[in-house]
């Protein structure tokens, strides 16, 4: 049972540029946890990888900007304003700004979250 908290604006982790990599290989599962890894965070937005163990979740919250969630591995459920969406590998959903949403791992899954300010 995990809660996602944004890091302070001063936190900025950037993956090396001009290097080829696989998103799915850049984050690992951890038993009983939600793991997150920032790819890019700056004043224009952020890209964050997540790996959820089965049954783990991000509790209901809002964000001040639209965000797109892309499933890289496994299966998860996204609830937006009370409506449930089952997402599989390769599927995506846009979570609108200032609308309550949560993410639940119905099985282990990895996702990329992109938020543009």
N, C-alpha and C positions, 0 to 999 in steps of 0.2 A: 504494500500500500504506500504509494509514493506521491508526493506533491511536487509539481514542477514550479520552480521559482526562477525568474529571470535574473541573470547575473547583473551586477552594476554596469552602467554604461562604460565605465573605464575598462572593463574586462574585454579584451580583444585577442582572441586566438585565431591565427590565420594558418591554414595548411600551406605548405610550400607551393609556390606558383610554378607554372611551366613544367609540371611533372604529372605524368599520367597516373591515375589511381582508380580503384574500384570503391564506390561508396559503401557497398555491402561489406567489404573487407576491412574498412576503417573503424568499425565498432564491433565489439564482442558482447555476447550475452553474459549476464551474471545472475546466478541463481537467486531468486526472490527479490530482484531489483529492476529498476529502470535506470539504464545507463544513458547519459547524453554526452555528446562531443560537439563542440562548436567548430564549424568549418570556417565561417566568416561572420564577424559581427562588427558593424560600423554604424555611422550615423544614418545610413540609407536603408539598413535592414540587417537580417541575419539568416544564415543557413545552419541548421543544427541537425545532427544525426541522433536517433534514439534507438535503443535496443531494449525491448520489454520481455521479461520472462513471463510465461503464461500466468494469467490472473492478475498481473500488475497493472497499474493504471496511473493516469494523470487525472486528478480530481477536477470536478467542474470548476471552470474559471472563465474569465473573459480576457481578451487581448485588445489593445487599442488600434490594431491594424488587421486587415485581411491577412490570412495565412493559408498556404496550400500545403496539405499533407500528402506525401507520396509513399505508398507501401513498397518497400524494397524486398522484403522477405516475410513469409508467414501470413498471419491473418489478424485483423484487429477490428474493433467496433468503435465508431466515432458517434457520439451523441451531440447533436447541435440543436439547441432550443427544444429539447425533449424528444427529438426525432432521431431514431437509431439508423445507422448505416453500417453494413458489414463490408469491409474492404479487404481485397485480396492483392497478391503481388501484382504490381503494374497499375493498380487503380489509385486514383487520387480524389481529393475532395477539397473544396475551398471552404474555410471556416471564416464567416464574416466578422468584421470588427465589432466589438462591443456586444456580442451575442454569446451566451453561456454555451460552453462545450466541454466535453471530456473525452478521454481516449482510454480504451480498455483492451488488453491483450487477451483475445479469446484463445490464442495459442501464441507461442513465442513469435514476436515479429519485430522487424526493423523498419524505420520510417525516416524520411527526410522532411523536415519542416522548413519552409521558406516563408519568411515574413519580410515584406517590403514596406518601408515607411513612406 
